[in-house]
Amino acid sequence: MNTKYIFVIGGVLSGVGKGVTAASIGRMFKNRNYNVSAIKIDPYINVDAGTMNPVEHGEVFVTDDGDETDQDLGNYERFLDTDIFSLNYMTTGRIYKSVIEKERSMFYKGKCVQVVPHIPLEVISRIKAAAEKAKAEIMIIEVGGTVGEYENILYLEAARMMKLDNPDDVLFVLVSYMPVPGHLGEMKTKPTQHAARALNNCGIQPDFIVARGREALDKPRREKLAFFCWLRSEDDVIAAPDVDSIYDIPALFESQKFPERLSKKMHFRLKSGRDVAWDNYVKKLKTANKKIKIAVVGKYFGAGQFTLADSYISVIEAAKHACVYNGAVPEMCWVDSEQFSAQGGPASGGEKTKNKNISILSEYDAIIVPGGFGERGVEGIIMAIKYARENKIPYLGLCYGMQLATIEFARNVLGLTKANTVEINPKTPDPIIHINPKQKENMSHNRYGGTMRLGAYDCVLTTGSQVQKLYGTKKISERHRHRYEFNNDYKERIEKAGLQFVGINPEQNLMEIIELKNHPYFVGSQFHPELKSRPLNPHPLFMGLVKAALKK
């Protein structure tokens, strides 16, 4: 069949759940053995997500081919159980950059290059190229932001043009919020009516409305939305109340026969037969009863009075995947490392400092230190790593968490009290973590966007190591996002003291994985294992952490 394109567009407010709606629609078709892929369009001028503040924008998700993208691509990969590539990610900056580069190289053969039609045409060409590369029978396209925003107009114009050319192959889903004002206690449809009208003003009629809200949609509101938003049937309004887990959403949509209605409107027969692996995962999720308390120690947690878990969404999901597989439920607790350093932790050295607050880590079954950048909160993180090492608490350090673990070990085991990373102290006498010449050159010329060590790199594991046993293989490939590396000048001394390097990149002899002797589980990886964890395929390093936590 021709590739079918489903555009998912937001109404009323951002963060309403477009990403998981798009991913869930894809999963329903994946369960029926369709080849499905997904695209995210971000309306930012940024060329990619790499230079965006994670507190404001959420996690930067890195693809196998090294693109720094929006966190929704992580949801696509987890739900669709497939790799998503850079071609599937668009920003306004990326689109304009491409059009300008084409104009400079005479691609347009002297034509007057205009915002319309050339920007929408570039968007369309990228959508079709991504579908062709993925051999997608169904391509889901999420348009970031909300309808009515000025910065989305050109993407909606591209969608309108695609619908005009192939009306049976293009369909629109509006995801809109249904508020229940506290003083009224009644669900209101008017904001969604306005969103639908704004979409009409762009030349697009939604085929379906996914009505998000705290509660399930009742029949009167369903009828009202269908009538005032010009839908053919009230069944074209899909109720999407809050659920316990985002992994419940495909089943919620299935119960309303959403796949059948989508296929009918796009004129293709739904395949018979259904893969139940996803359903089995959700059952395990609901029956898991062993609780594990996991402390996530780091920064990027707060904005005002709110905790922003989106900064580490892949870490959270990876922990969930491993826990569910082992019949456990994770209780993820955010521990701001600055509360430790603020109590008198050393600013730039390894002076011994007592801190009463650090003992709160004894309450946890496992500790994770995720990735990060910069000096803020680092001394508190090092104190937490020391506590995990000395008190035999299962520990997993990701990227910066691996680097800081080697620094902690050098300071407190080798006695190199001034050991540090040159990112924080360029003049440290013991640069345990340094920067390679290429990255140093990039930074000296202010080349930051897209210049880190990005994407998948090979890693060879030490036979017989704890990590190698978890992977069950000797050679792996994992995704990276960093500028700094372990300084191999200190490798021999650190290994003699008991901290082993059990994963090495063979091309550049870079240290990728550490493992501590005589500890239940003390592992750090230079790469980001959370980026490759899937509900149906939990990541080995998280599996090791969870199993050790359960034994504790």
Buried (B, 14 or more C-beta within 10 A) or exposed (E): EEBBBBBBBBBBEEEBBBBBBBBBBBBBBBBBEBBBBBBBBBBBEBBBBBBBEBBEBBBBBBBBBBBBBBBBBBBBBBBBBBBBBBBBBBBBBBBBEBBEEBBEEEEBEEEEBEEEBBBBBBBBEBBBEBBEEBEBBBBBBBBBBBBBBEEBBBBBBBBBBBBEEEEEBBBBBBBBBBBEEEEEEEBBBEBBBBBBBBBBEBEBBBBBBBBBBEEBBEEEBBEBBBEBBEBEEBBBBBBBEEEEEBBBBBBBBBEBEBBEBBBEBBEBEBBEEBEEEBBEBBEBBEEBEEEBBBBBBBBBBBEEEEEBBBBBBBBBBBBBBBBBBBEBBBEBEBBBBBBBBBBEBBEBEBEEBEBEEBEBBEEBBBBBBBBBBEEBBBBBBBBBBBBBBEEBBBBBBBBBBBBBBBBBBBBBBBEBBBBBBBBBBEEBEBBBBBBEEEBEEBEEEEEEBBBBBBBBBEBBBBEEBBBBEBBEEEEBEBBBBBBBBBBEEBBEEBBEBBBBBBBBBEEEEBBBBBBBEEBBBBBBBBBBBBBBBBBEEBBBBBBBBBBBBBEB
